[in-house]
């Protein structure tokens, strides 16, 4: 399914596209016509950043202002 082209008849439909790990749900819109399904199933997760602990180690308060001694 990932290598199939999105046709105008498929607009409004929902499909599951395998991204190498899971089946990702894809809802077809008009702008997707002519493209491959694989372009709409993301294969990577975005980075997650954790700020707890780093604020205090840098001497910053929660509002972003540095606490001066």
N, C-alpha and C positions, 0 to 999 in steps of 0.2 A: 504494500500500500504506500510506503514512503516514496517510492520512485514513480508513482502515478501522477499524472497531471490533473490539476483541478479544472473541471469542465463547468460551463455555465449551468448545466442541469443540476449540479451539486450544491449550488448556492443555498444557504439556509440549513444545510444538513450538518450533522455532527458525526465525527469519526474518531476512532482511536488509532493513533500512529505510533508505532514502536520506535523509540529513540535510542535503542541499544541497551536499555535497562528496564524501562517501564513502558506501558502504553499510555501516551499522553493524549488527553482529549483535545480535539481541534474542531472549532466551529467555523464553517466556511462562509466567508463574506465575498462581496463582489470584487474587491481589490485583489483577492487571491487567484482569480481566474488566470489560467495560463502558467502558473507556477507549480512546482512540485510540492507534495505534501511534506517532504522531509525538511523543508525550510521553515515550517511552522511548528515543529516539535523540537523544543530546545534540548540540547544534549548536555549542557553544563549548568551547574548551579552558580549563582552569583556569590561573591565573597560576603561573608558575614563578619562584622567588626564588633568587638565587645569593648565598650568604653568603661565599664565598671572597674575600678582599681587603677586604671591608667590616669584618670583625672586627679586622684589624690596623690599618685606618685609624681606627677608633674607639678603639684602644688596648685592645681586649678580647682575652683569651686564649680558647682553644677551649672552656674550661669555663664561659665566661660571666662570669668575674670580671675586673674592670678592673685593669690593672697600674698601680700608683701609682709615681711617680718617687721 
